[in-house]
Amino acid sequence: MNRIYMDNAATSFPKPECVYRGVDFFNRYMGGNPGRGSSLTVLKSGSVLHETREALAELFNISDSARIAFALNVTEAINIGLKGILNPGDHVITTSMEHNSVARPLYVLSSARGVEWTAVPCSPLDGSLDPEELRKAIRPHTRMICMLHASNVTGTIMPLTQVGDIARENGILFMVDAAQTAGVLEVDVVRQNIDIMAFTGHKGLLGPQGTGGIYVKPGLYIKPLKEGGTGSASESLIQPDFMPDMYESGTQNTPGIAGLLAGVNFIKETGLAKIHAHEQALTRMLLEGLQEMKKVRVYGPQNTSRRTAVVPFNIQGLDCGEVSFILDNEYGITTRSGLHCAPLAHETLKTKALGACRLSPGFFSTEMEVMEVIKAIAAIYRRQRT
């Protein structure tokens, strides 16, 4: 049985061949701990970090690549941004579609540390946000708007530019969770007025797991989440106060970042437009195929221009976990069932009691694979009807 991977919203697979080669080459021939000494191997390892920052800066229209600090993942980056900025008495606004990477830190900050949190309701039909509803939530002490770029549950693309304009007009920091969009949709920190951006390397950027980072606009200070060795200012017990060192305590996942560099270069060579167009075409196929089954409920925008390649669904009368299990064990199709670490989103969609089975094709998915997925779901659907 040839397996079909439909879980790219969790982590992209397969990776471009250049990513595997990049990790392997570093592990075999480079080594060295960046910033820890001045030997040739250390300098070469440091160059990997520098080149990757430069490549990411170009992708996101960041003028100074030193404003990007690497992290283990988007979750660590989000924690840096939220916990390093928000203080007791501050007010933060999010949407009701946020992932737990945002919701759980804010739950701690709001329940135990005196931060006020407003989650602006999104549409229960498709998870979309009306920017004007967000504007209405602004208070005199609003410090930050923190928002995902696209939902990992429905694929709904949020109005980033409009919200960025609202934040700028009101002197509010704008922080973006680009976990689902970096490498697939345009992210422009200048045009979209983004002050802080958290991203992961292992999804749309096509890099290995254990990679990610945070962008912090010039002039903005965020208290570090942790302190430790950075390879710089080692004579002092005080954490460096300059980027990216202040957020990069400890040894970096340099082999993973070497793979991330290869992934970013692959994206730049291929083109965001081509990647997005391919994923849109596969999403359209899935939506059209599933809509022919009357007792299959699909969530999210019907217009593929308003969503990423994420298609959640339920078959009436069947548990989503059972559907995912059957697809995996009988048809060799990898999906993701449950609440997708986003209970707020499922509350918004009125699916918290149900969850959903999520399909998420990627750039290396094919039309033939999507057709096989539709056939498999149709077979399960027919089995339920008889």
N, C-alpha and C positions, 0 to 999 in steps of 0.2 A: 504494500500500500504506500503510495506516494503521499506524504503529509503535506497539508496546506496550512500555511501560517496566516491567521487572521487576527493577530493581537498586537499590531504595531503601535496602538495607543498606549500599551504597557511598556514595550521596548521593541525597537525596530529589529527585524530579522528577515532575511539574512543581511549582513553588512556588505558594503562594496568590498571587493577583493583587496583593494588598496588599504583598507582599514586593518584587515588581518595581517597584511604584510608590514604595516607601520608598527603595530604592537610587537610583532615577532622580531623585526629588525632592531627595535630598541632593546628588547630583552636579550637578544643574542650579541649585539655588537656595540651598544652604547653604554648603558649602565650609568653610574654616577648619580649623586644626589644634588640637584640644582641648588646653587647658592652656598653649598657646603665645601668651600675650598676654591682653589684656582687651577686645578689640574685640567688637562685637556678633556677628559671624560666628563668632568663636572660642567665645564663650559659648553660642551656639546649638548648635554642634557638641558642646561639652561636655555640654549637656543631653541629647543623644542617648545618650551613654555612661551618664549618670546614670539616665535613664528605663529603659534596657535592663537595667542592674543591678537596679533596683527590680522590674522585671517578672520577671526570673529569680529574684530572692530570694523573691518571692511564690510562684512555681511550685515552688520547692524547699524552702519553709518555712525560709528563712534570715532571721534577725531583723535583721541588719545587712548591707545590700547592699554596703558597702565591703569586705566579706570576699570578694567576687568580683573576680578580676582577669581581664581578657581576654587571650586568647592567639590564635595563628594557627589552632590546631586542638587536638584532644584529645591528639595526640601531644606537642606542645610542653608542654601542661599536665601530662601524665604525667611527662615528663622533669623538669619543675620539682619535682614532688612527690617523685619517687624520688631524684633526685640532690641535692636540697636537704635531704633528711632523713637518708638512710642514710650511715653512716660505717663504716670498717673495723672488723670485729668485730661489726657488727649482723647480725641474722638477719631475713629477710623471707620471708613465706609467700604463695604465689599458688595458683591452681588450674592444672591441666594444660590448660585450655582458653583460655589467654590469647592475645590478639592480639600481634603483634610490637611494637606500640607500648609494651607492658609488657615483653615477653620480651627484646627487643634491648637496652634500657637495663639490664635486670637481668643480661644476659649480660656486658656490659661491667663492671658493678659487681662481679659475682661472680668473673669471670675475671681482672680486673686491679686491682681496688680493695679487695679483702679483705672484701666483703660475702657472707654466706652466704645461699643461696637454696634454698628447698624448694618444689617444685611438687606440690601434693597431687593424686594421681590422681583423675580423674573417671570416671564410668561409660563404658565403651567402647560401650554400647548407645545412649545418648542424650546423653552429655556432662554428666549431672547430677552434683551434688556432695552428698556426705553431710557435713553440718557437723561431725559428730563425728570424722570422719577429719581434718578440718582442726584440730580441737582437739588431737588427738593429736600434731600436728606442732609444737606450741608448745614452745619451749625457754626457758631462763632469760634468754637474751639476744635473744629475739624482739622486734624493734622495731616491725614493721609487718605487717599483713595487707593485701595489695593484690589486688583482685579485680574482674573485670568483672561488670556487672549481668546482662547477657545475651550469649550467644555470637553472634558475627557469622557463624559457620559453621552452627550448628544451631538458633539461636534460643532455646536452652535458658535459661530464667530461673533465676538462682542465688538461693539462700536468703539474701538480703541482710540481713534483719532478724535471723535467727538468728546469722549470722556477726558482725554488729555487736554483738549481745549478748555473744558469746564474746570479742570484742576488748575490750569495755568491762570485762567481768569480770576480764580478765587484764592490764589496764592497757596494752594494745597499741593503737597507732594503726591506724585503719581507713581505707584509701583505696579509693575506688570509681571504676572506669572506666565512665561512664554513656553511652558513645558510642552504644550501640544502643537506649537506653531513654529518655533525656531527651526529653520531648515525647510519649512513647507510654505509659510506665508511671509510676506514682507514684514520685517520689524525694523522700524526706523526711529531711533531714539530722539532725533531732532524733529522730524515732521510730526511725530505722535506725542511730542512733549513728555517723554518718559524720563523720570528722574532716577528710578531704580528698576532694574530688570533682572529677574531670576530666570535661569534657563538650565536645562539638563542636556547632557551630551549624548545620551543613549537612545533617544527617540528620533525626531526628525533630523537631527544633526548627524545621525548614522554612526556615532562613535560608540565606544564600549561603555558598559555600566561602570558606575563609580566616577563619572566625570560630570561636570556642570560648572556653574559659576554665577557671579553677580556683577552687574554693571552699576556703578554709582557715579552720578553726574559730578562734574568738577565743582568744588566748593562745598559739597555736602559731606558732613561727618556722620558716620554711623559707628556706634560703639561696637568693637569686635565681640563676637560670640565666644571666642576662646583666645587664650594667650599661649605663647610657647616659642620654640625656636623657629626663626625665619631665615637664618643665614645672614641677617643684616643687623647692625647696631648691637652686636653680640656682647659688647662690653657693658650694656645697660640692662637692668632688670625691668625697665619700662618697655612695654610693647611698642614697636615702631608706630608712628602716627601718619605714615604715608602709604599710599597704595602702590602695588597690590599687597605689599608685605603685611600690613596690619591685619589682613583677613586670611593670610595663608600660613598659619602656624603649623609646623610639622611637615613631614615629607609628603610631597605631592604624588598623586598617581601618575607619574610621568609616562610610564608605558601606555596607560589609558589615554592620556592627553596626546601622545604621539598618534594613537589611533583616531582621536577626535580631529586632529589636524588633517589627517587623510580624509575623514568624512566631510569636513567643511570644504576642503579643496575639491572633492568629488561633486559637492552641491554647486559650487561656483562654476565648475566646468560644465556641469549638466544644465544648470539654470533653474532658478526657483519656478519660473513659469512652466517649464516642461514637467517638473516634478508635480506641481500642483494640478496641472491639467490632466496628467495621467491618473492621479488619485481621484480627481473629480469624476472622471469617466467611469472608473470602477465603482465609485459611490453611486453614481446614477444607475448603473446596472443593478446594483443591489437593491436600491429603492424601488426600481420598476419591477424587479422580480418578486420582491416580498409583497408589494402592494396587490399583486394578483391573488394572494391568499387571504380570503376574507377574515379569517380568525387569527391572523397575525397582525399584531399592533406594533407599528414602527414609531419611534420617538425622534423628535428633532425637526428642524426645518425641511420642508419638501424641496426647496430650491437649493441645489448643490452649491451655488455660489455663496450661500450663507452658512455653509458647514464644512468642516474638515472631513477626512475619510473615516468617520466614526458612525456606525449604524447600529443602534441598540434596538432590540425587538423582544416581544414575548409571544408565545403561542398560547392561545386561550386554553385553559385546562391543564397546562403543563408547567411545572416549576422550571424556572430559567436554568437552575443548576442541572436539572435532569437533561434539558435540551443541550446544554454545553457538554455534558458527559457523553451523551449519545453521539454528538458530532465528533467528539474526540476519539471515542473508543470504536465506533462503528464506521466512521468515514475518514478518520485521520485529519480532522479539521480542528485547529487550535483556536479557541475563542476565549472570552472572559465573561463569567457570569457573576451576579451578585450586585453589590452596591458600588463597586469600583472606587472604593475609598472616598466616596463623595455623597454621604447621606443627605447633605443639604440640597444637592441637586435632585436627588430622588424624592425628597420631600416636596420640592418645587413641582416636580412632574406628577406627584401623587402615586409614585411607584415604590415608595420605601418598603412597603410590605411585600412587594413582588420582586424587586430588583429587575434585572434585565440581562439578556444574553447579548453581548456586544461583539460586533464584527468590525475590524479595523484593518483594511488592506493598506499596503504601503507601496513605495515606488517599485519594488521588485515583485509585487503581486501581478498576476496576469489575468486577462479576460477569461481564459479557459478555467483558471482556478475559481474565479467568481461564479462562473456558470456551474461548476461542480458544487459550490457552496449552496447556490439557489436550489439545485436539484436535491441535495441532501435535506435541506430544510423542508422542501416540498414533500419529500418522502416521509419525514417525521410528521408533518402536518396531515398528510393523508392517513397515516397510521392512527393519529388522534381522532380523526373523523369517523373511522370505521369501528 
